[in-house]
Amino acid sequence: MRTRPRRIVVAAVALLATAAGLPAVAADRHGPRDRSHQPSDGGLTATVRYTEYGMAHIVAGDYRSLGFGTGWAQAADQVCTLADGFVTVRGERSRYFGPDAATDFSLSSAGTNLSSDLYFAGVRRAGTVQRLLAQPAPRGPSRQVVDLMRGFAAGYNTWLRQNRISDPSCKGASWVRPVSSLDVASRFYAFAVLGGQGGSVDDITSARPPSASAAGSRAADVDPGALAKAVRERAADADMGSNAVAFRGDTTANGRGLLLGNPHYPWQGGRRFWQVQQTIPGELDVAGASLLGSPTVSIGYNSRVAWSHTVSTGVPFNLHRLTLDPADPTVYLVDGVRERMTERTVTVAVKGGPPVTRTQWWTRYGPVVASSDGGLPLPWTATTAYALNDPNAANMRFADTSLGFSKARGTADVLASLARYQGLPWVNTVAADSSGRSLFTQSQVLPRITDDLAARCSTDVGRVTYPAAGLAVLDGSRADCALGSDADAVQPGTFGPARMPTLKDAPYAENSNDSAWLANTGRPLTGYERIFGTVGTQRSLRTRGALEDVAAMAERGGLTVRDLERQQFANRVPAGRLAAADTAKACAALPGGTATGSDGTAVDVSRACAVLADWDRTMDSSSRGALLFDRFWRKLSAKVPAAQRWKVPFSAADPVGTPNTLNTAAPGFATALADAVGELRAAGIALGSRLGERQVVVRDGRRIPVSGGTEGLGVWNKVEPVWDPARGGYTDVTTGSSHIQAVGWDGSGCPVARTLLAYSQSSNPNSPSYSDQTRLFSQERWVTARFCEKDVLASPALRIVRVRER
């Protein structure tokens, strides 16, 4: 067992020595040349080996060179998307695209380019990222991560110098420019604050002190119910989710662990994943997927461990109510002492117009936030304002945490990386290893809001929002209401590792974006603070379906990677299992087979009754009746409140089985059915159409069928398609299954891994990797991963590219 890893390391070192003698853009097929892996001029160098479907395997001699190869290879596949993101974090969208255009929401919630620029240019002007980079590890990034970021910038810039852009979305564009390592770090920062400041950009940039005329008016009240609802909707509307499950060795066929990771991320824009293997011989060997712009693997596996992430229920920010000086609304009081807000004045260049200058207002707690369309419903009055505390605004540890995972030899090392760096901003971690261990942990950066602190210091608003939504609103006028620190916390004002909900070595550990409570139904997690999530509350249909599936799998035992593959594409519909039969029965009982639509029109729904009765309760592409149920369920959910939808309510004693039994007598049931039938007929869509005929993406001018379903249906294989009846149904996917990995081990030293990148490796329509894996996703086929050296070199698609600075 000791000779195989050494043999692989020796082979990789030999490859580096070989590759150093290759031309800059293609491998020398006639044999090695006797050179060091570093070019004679001292520049950076790396070898990129491509296998099937554009998978990049990068070999380098050190971290900076590895970052160099990663930046080069990412640019080759995603230069336009990367360049767009770098324009964002430099605060230059208005300069190139105009101030009023909408962003793609990849790196923040900003509604317009101007709002985005005001925020990110303000971050740059304040030196926020620069200060975080200057902190010593683990508070700041390690030398390895700094080298990776510097190398990434150099690799990206080298690709720009050496290649012509063929992607029409940025070919010849002036905004595609060289980048710095600060730009790369700023992208990490944007990822970190997505759940806090990044989700409140419009509220930060539009906050204004009350005018003199408004200063004497009565203070506006905050509606705590509306604020709690806004926080819940903000979480529900997020375009990221995920499923992940780890199985313990005694549930598998060979006693080793298994992991299925199924993150649900956007199919377009800057939060796409990109598949890669990164190797520094003798130091690092990991494969998986990186978020675009990241030089580390975000979700992945190696020869001993595999991990995935799911978006958590933790609320990564809190609010402080400021008591203002009646004479000056930009001065607030703490224990009666006046503190003046800090003005952050930002000027943004604007295409076709003069520069725009605006002022943001910052406090000891963070930026002042005030109401804007779609934002948090908070006023800034003459007496009161609200500041947002986001601890991830001081977090530049995400990359080091991921790098620690990449080097882990088991789930204990995953926990050790989380404990050392504490850098995950808004995700849970699920992991399994070759020794048969399983892990779930909600180890993330949260403001240290204990239930005791919330009880002592919540405002009237906070006493509603904290139990209802996990959002603490604290009295900012009291110094004794400051967030404390745990002794084991790297960052003041956050929780330490000992407080994180963690489940070790359960038969299965699963999460589908509900709280930590039921990561395993037989070993529920309790005792954590409310800000992490709830205990004993109703689970989503996706969680309920997932727990049913994985508990049955663990009970059956003898699991292999093939079972993980089947689970990913089972496409079972929990909502259908619970409601389709009752819907068909109630449909058949409607007088005359008709129901009245929202517009008052009587609709013949009799054909729908039979279609729903015969439906197989899946969202497979071949399924007939799936589209009809999907459209009906969406309309029913909009018309009938959740509390009225089921006859049997939720019970914490049966959280997977309840609520159940559809209330077909609820007002709106028959209307929803009539509307769904009328909608499909008006679009010329047969009620019994196969789903794959009407749920597609279009690539290279061809319609590619897509299986899976929307969040409300509870399907594991989640996709959020775009409804366009004029074009025949669902014609694109905005978010859903992305980088999928099913991983196990067989004792050979090579992981048994099957992967799939649902939207493919490149967003360039001229690339051969633009839609190849999307077709595989459509066919529910997997890519057999090539991790070990012998497998990479055996690829029939092998193409070796040696890249270096010039």
C-alpha angles and dihedrals in degrees: 000000000000096000098059098063090045090052091052092048091050090050092050092049088050089051091053091051090047095046094052090073095052125107116263096260107024140036120254102241093195099075142281129312122217103250137122117255088250115075117241093251091061096244125139121276138181139168119235115197116191122205131175118331094013096292107168119218108191123197122187140158099235142007097269091051090047090053088047093055091045094051091047094049094044090052090051090059104028110020096137095048091046093047091050090053093049089052087054098051091046089055094240105122094107090051093058106022104026129260100263101050117107121251121230089243091234096130102021144358093255110145096208138026090247093056090047092050095047089055101042095039087051091053090050094046092049091054091233098147092039090057092049091050090052095056117101118250135299090029088043130030122292122246089256093056092045088053091048091052094046091047091048091055091048092049093049091049092047091053090052091052095046102041143051117232114241098176105108092213092074107007107142093000118153091216093068099094140152115279137214131226086254088062090052091048090047089058089055088050091052090053091049096054097041091108096046127020091006090057091050102044095126090049090051098046096042098047110120131175113250115269121251090255091054094046093085097045123104114278114262115241124232114231102223092197091054091047092050089048091050091053093048092047091048089057094043093048094052111122092222130078135132151190125226134168133183122196124207120235097255090063094053133079095245104029094253125116127264131206131193114188121187111170116186107217137152116290092213134042138019100331095064119123124236122203121234147151115217122199134180103173111246092003113056138007117167138144135194135084135317127206106246111274093023119117092201131070108259099190120014155102144249136191092295112023142029129195142181136182135228126196107257134222093235113121103230097200142040137197132239118205109224121214105214132212104255089223095052126024091200092064122075132190129236113184086341094304117124118238121184118222117244115246114222105193113193130188120201127193112233129205111246096000146062120288117276119228122195136165128229122196122226133187139185086274098047137270124345110247126201136177122290131161108297093000134110108306097239128139130211106215135168090270107028141040135161130233125199120227113203113174090191087070083078095043119106092149102095094097095048091050090053092045089053089054090050091057096040121123095197145349090284089063090049088056090045091055090049090050094048100044105020090196110140108112107192111355143089121225126229118185144168132187142204091256090065100257125140131201142189121177135165093208103157141135109270132160107263096252109157120190087245093055091048090051092051101039111025118122120227087270093048092053086066103035098046099060093034100046109001092251112136117207106191132190103259093191092072121075090201088065093065116123112262128216134243116231091237095047117113091205124047115243095031137095121265125230094265090066096053118109103247134174118194128195100349116158085255134002115199138172132180099175098287121115125288092260098098105029081132120013091214094052107036117190117230140157099065125128119270093247089070093057143278135304124212096011133127116286126220119260089249091055092046093050092045093050091049090051101044095041089054091048092051091047091051092049128185090095125177136178087269089065089054090052091052092049092053093056101030086105092195114172113221091191089054093049090052101039115015098084093047090046092052091047094049090045091055090051095056111117110259090356091276137120131187118247128217090267092055095255119139110236127198103232099167094109090052091060093063094041092054093045091053096043113119093223094243137108094224116144089244094051118119114208095024094105093048092051091045093055092043093049093050091052094044091051090052094048104037119054115234092246090059098041099081134046094208110055128215118287123191086213089064105025095159095047100043145115097033146148110068116247099229090174092064114118106258098034097102091038091055090051092049092048093051093049093045092048094053094046092049088054092049092246117144113234091232097047117143110256092234090060091059106027108064147132121223118228126167088356092301128116111235115195116232126202125203133068149242127283094258092061092056096230115164090217093061122192128166106211129193114245114222110159092180088064095044107271133307108010106172142013122236099185140350142095107017126156104013121187132183109188137181139146134236103190094261095108090247116098117236099233135167117187140179134185102203097204095037132244102283134045091201108106089209092060122098085224094058099098109355096106091040087063089050089050089052090052092044090238127143138218115239103228119235105213107146121070096246091054095048092050091047094058111122087213095052114147120172122205122183112203131188141163119268 
